Amino acid sequence: MLCFSSASGYTNVLPGIRMKTLAFGKKTLLVEFRMAKGSELPPHTHIHEQTGYLVKGRIRLKVGKTSKIMRQGDCWCIPGNLIHGAKILSDAIAVEVFSPVRKEYLPKSESRKSE
């Protein structure tokens, strides 16, 4: 799969947080998140391992009982089934890989193929 940059294709997932699936295969899925200062990703959990890189901005990332401020260039790997969330301290962009593939993040035409 080859993908090319485009300003379109973002969906609103929470107030101030937009996402776009960039690429995916059988075992991994790559997503870009654009997050506005002051927005929040509430604490949640899922089965997917989640590896991320902060391209721009600052966020307070809470993973389990640990809370750290992450800055541009910082990265993380969150095991599946571990509670995590974030507060967005400045406008931010993060790129994350999920494994296994998060079917709910697949483009609509692809998610129908897997049903």
C-alpha positions in Angstrom: 0.0 0.0 0.0 1.4 3.4 -1.0 -0.3 6.5 0.4 0.3 10.2 -0.4 -0.2 13.3 1.6 -3.6 14.9 1.5 -5.3 17.6 3.6 -8.6 15.7 3.4 -9.8 12.6 5.1 -9.9 13.7 8.7 -12.7 12.8 11.0 -13.7 14.3 14.3 -13.4 11.8 17.1 -13.7 14.0 20.2 -14.0 17.8 20.6 -10.8 19.3 19.4 -9.4 15.9 18.2 -9.3 14.8 14.6 -7.8 11.6 13.1 -7.0 10.2 9.7 -5.9 6.6 9.0 -2.7 6.9 6.9 -2.0 3.3 6.0 -2.8 -0.2 7.2 -1.8 -3.8 6.5 -2.9 -7.2 7.9 -1.2 -6.6 11.3 -0.7 -2.8 11.8 -2.5 0.4 11.3 -1.0 3.9 11.1 -3.0 6.9 12.2 -2.4 10.7 12.5 -4.1 12.6 15.3 -4.4 16.4 15.2 -5.3 17.8 18.7 -6.2 21.3 19.7 -4.9 22.9 22.8 -7.3 22.3 25.7 -8.8 19.1 24.3 -8.7 15.9 26.2 -8.5 12.2 25.4 -10.4 10.6 28.4 -8.9 7.6 30.1 -9.7 4.5 28.2 -8.3 1.0 27.3 -8.4 -1.3 24.3 -6.7 -4.6 23.3 -4.3 -2.9 20.8 -0.7 -2.2 21.5 -0.2 1.5 20.6 3.2 3.0 19.6 3.3 6.8 19.1 5.5 9.7 18.1 4.7 13.3 18.9 5.4 15.3 15.7 4.4 18.7 17.1 3.2 20.2 20.4 3.0 19.2 24.1 0.6 16.8 25.8 0.3 15.3 29.3 0.1 11.6 28.7 -1.1 9.3 31.5 -0.3 5.6 31.1 -1.4 3.5 34.0 -0.4 5.5 37.1 2.4 7.4 35.3 1.8 10.9 34.0 4.4 12.7 32.0 4.6 15.8 29.7 5.5 14.7 26.2 7.2 17.2 23.8 7.9 17.3 20.1 10.1 14.3 19.3 9.0 12.2 22.3 7.5 8.7 21.8 5.7 6.0 23.7 4.5 2.4 23.5 1.4 1.5 25.4 0.6 -2.2 25.9 -2.9 -3.4 25.2 -5.4 -3.3 28.0 -3.6 -0.6 29.9 -5.6 2.5 30.8 -4.3 5.7 29.2 -5.4 9.2 28.3 -4.0 12.6 27.5 -4.6 16.4 28.0 -3.5 18.5 25.2 -1.3 21.4 26.4 -0.6 23.0 23.0 -1.8 22.3 19.5 -0.3 18.9 18.7 0.1 16.2 16.0 0.8 12.6 16.9 1.4 9.6 14.6 0.5 6.2 16.1 0.7 2.6 15.1 -1.9 0.1 16.4 -1.5 -3.7 16.5 -3.6 -5.6 15.8 -5.4 -3.4 13.3 -8.2 -1.3 14.8 -11.1 -2.2 12.5 -13.1 0.8 13.7 -10.3 3.0 12.3 -10.3 1.5 8.8 -11.7 3.6 6.0 -15.4 2.7 5.5 -14.8 0.8 2.2 -12.2 -1.4 3.8 -14.1 -2.1 7.0 -17.0 -3.4 5.0 -14.6 -5.8 3.1 -13.5 -7.4 6.4 -17.1 -8.1 7.6 
